[in-house]
Amino acid sequence: DSNDNEVATNIITDSTIATRFEYESYYIGFGSSGNITDRMLYAAEIVFQGGDGLSNSFDSATGAQITQTREDIEAFALDVRVNWLMTDLNNTRFTFEILVASGDTDRLTTTNTLGGNQPGTDDHAFNGFGLINAGLAFAPNVSNLVMARGGASMFPWPGNGMFRKLQVGANLFLFNKFNRHAPIDELTTNDTYLGFETDFFVNWQVTSDLSVAMRYGIFFPGDAISVDHDERHFVYTGVTLAF
């Protein structure tokens, strides 16, 4: 993960702050996937993040410009997923997943250089796991996060010619901070509980070259979310025609 030495200016408490951006990280990952039994599948991955990056460009108490320093990155993330296959005609599948990603307590935001790691401290905020199913409506960055997901899917009408390839499913997510005093990518308090979300999905292979996808998610904020406590909704529909 390599970034050019770029400079941008921002207004912080009526002061113009110049921020240099250099975040040079590397990742070492170990993973495995396979069968535990003929019905149980697993996938697991752990990633260690190292390297270095520039610290925050302003004092979090006064908003004044400060000298940025290059600090080490020491972070990690872990993802473990288990699928249980019922081996019935409906291809019923149950999924459980746990995700853990480290955070940094002296950051104001877990992903940015502006408001990022403080000078003189290691950066423990993990950034960069790739594609992780973290919900449709909340969809937080995989940083300072503990997420549990339980899901189920099935083909309800496998014997019906028109609907035999129609799949329905749902996922339930529970979100917490890894470190209650560390930030995520939106404003939070020092509480741990971020909230929960329920997602529903439909995948329908109508014909060999026509497919339909529908998604709906609703997120219920927890005590740690400091603004916007209303439910968050996400709706998506898509039609794919391949020829």
N, C-alpha and C positions, 0 to 999 in steps of 0.2 A: 504494500500500500504506500505509494509514493506521491507526494504533493510538491509542486513547485513553490519556491519562496515568493509568495505573493503578499501584497500589503493592501488592506482595505481600511476605510475610515468609517466610524460609527459615532453617533451622538449618545453619550451616557451622562445623565444628570447635567445637561447643558454643556458638557465638555466634549471636544472632538478627540476621539480615541483612535489611534493608529494600531492596527493589529496585523502581525505577520502570521502567515499560515504555513506551517511545515509539520506534517504528521507522517512520520516514517515508521510504519509498523510491519511486523512479520508475524506469521501464524504457524504453529506446529500442531497438527491435529492427529488424533488416533481414533479410529472408528471400526465398527464391526456390524455386520447384519447377517441374518440367516434364520434358521429354524431351531426352536427349542424342542418342539414336538411337531407332529404332522398338522396340528391345529394352531400352534403358537409361533408367531414370527416376532423377531426383535430387530431393533436398530439402535445403536448407541454411538455417540461421538463426543469426545472431549477436545477442546481447543485451548491452547495456551497462546496468549498474545504478548509479544515483546516489542522492542524497538524504542523509539523516543519521539517526543513531540514538544512543541513550544507551549509554554504556560499561558495563563490568562494575561490579558493586556491591561486590565484595570483593577484597582483596589475595590473589592466587593463592598467595603464599608463606606468609602468616600466617593467612589466613582472616578478617582483620579488616575491618570496614566501611570503605569508602572513598567519596569523593564521586564521583558519576557525572557525566560530562561529555558534551556533545553533539559527536559526531565525524562527519566526512564518510564516506559509503559510496562506494567506487570499486571495482567488481567487474565481471566479464564471464562469459559462457558462450557456447559455440559447439557446434552440432550439425550434422553432415553425414551424410546417408544416401543410399546408392545401391542401387537395385534392378535386378537383371538378370532379364528375362523370357525363358524358353525358347521361348514360343509353341507349345508342344506340346499334345496333347490333355489332358495332366495339369495344365496351367497351372502348371508348375514355376516357382518364383521363388526367387532367391538375393538375400540382403540383406547389406549391410555398412554399419555405422554407427560413427562416432567422435563422442564427446562429451567436451568439456573445460569445466570450471567452476573458477573461481579460489577460493583459500582464504586464510585469514588466520593468520599464524604465532603471534600473541600471544593467540589465543583458546584457551579450554579446551574449548569446544564450538562447532561451526561454525554453529549455527542459533539459539542462545538469547542473550538478554540476560544472564541469570544464568550466569556463566562465559564471557561473551562478549568483545567487543573491549575492549582495555585503554585507559584514559584517555590522551589525548595522541597517539593514533595513528589513521590512517585505517583503515577497516574494508574489507578486501579479500575477505571471504567472500561469495560469490554465494548468493542465496536467491531462489527463486521462478520456476523455468523452466516450471512447469506439468506437463502429462502427458508423461512420458518413460518409455519401456520400459527400466527399469533392473533387470530380473530379478524373479522372483517371491519367492525365498527371502531374498536379501540386501536388495534394494530400497533402496539408500542415498539420502539426500537429494542432490540435484544441487548439491553444494557441495564444493569442494576435491576434485574428482573428475576422473579420466581414465578413460573407459570405451570399450572396443571391443566391438562385437557383430557376430557373423556368424550368419546364419540361412538356413534353407531351408524351403519349404513346397510341397505338391503335393496334387492330388486323385488318389489312387491308382486308383480304379475309375470313371472318367468314363462308361463305357458300361453300368454296372450301375444299373438303375432305382432300387433302394433306397439304394444307397451312392454314387450319382453326385455328390452334393453333400457328401460327407465329405472334409474337408481335414485333413491331418496335417502337422506341422512341428516344428522344433527350433531353438533359439537357443543359442549359446555366448557367454558374456560374460567379459571380462577386466577386472578392476578395479584401478586404481592411484590413489594420491594425486596431485593436481596439485603440491602442495608437501609434501614428506616431513615437514617440521617443523610443519605446520598440522594441526588436528584434523579429524575427520569427526563424525558424530552418534553415535558410540560410542567407547569407549576404544581408543586405538591407540598403538603405539610410533612411533619416528622412521623406521621402514622405509617403503618406498614401496608394496610389493606388498600389496594387500588380499585378493586371492583370485580364484577363477574360479567360474562357475556354468553349469550346463546346464539348460535348460528344454525341456519337451516339451508340445505342445498338440494337441488334436483339436477341430475344429468340424464339427458334423454337422447339416445342415438336413434333418431326417427327413421332414417334410412342409412344406407352405406355411405352416403355423401352429405347427409344433413344431420346436424346435432344441435341441441338446445341446452343451455346452462342457465340456471337461476340461483341466486344467492340472496339471503336476507340475514342480517345480523343486528342484534340489539345489545348495547353495553350499558350496564348499570354502575355508575361511579361509586367508589368506596370512600372511606373517611380520608384517605390520603390525597384525593383530588381536591385542590383548593378552590377551583373555579368551575363553573358550568357543571352543576350537579344534575342536570336534566339527562334523561336517557338519550343515548346516541344511536341513530339508526343508519344502516347501510343496505342499499338495495342494488342489485346488479342483475341484468339479464343479457344474454348473448346468444346469437345464432351463427353457426359456422357452416358454410357450404364449401365443400372440397370437390374439386373437379380436375 
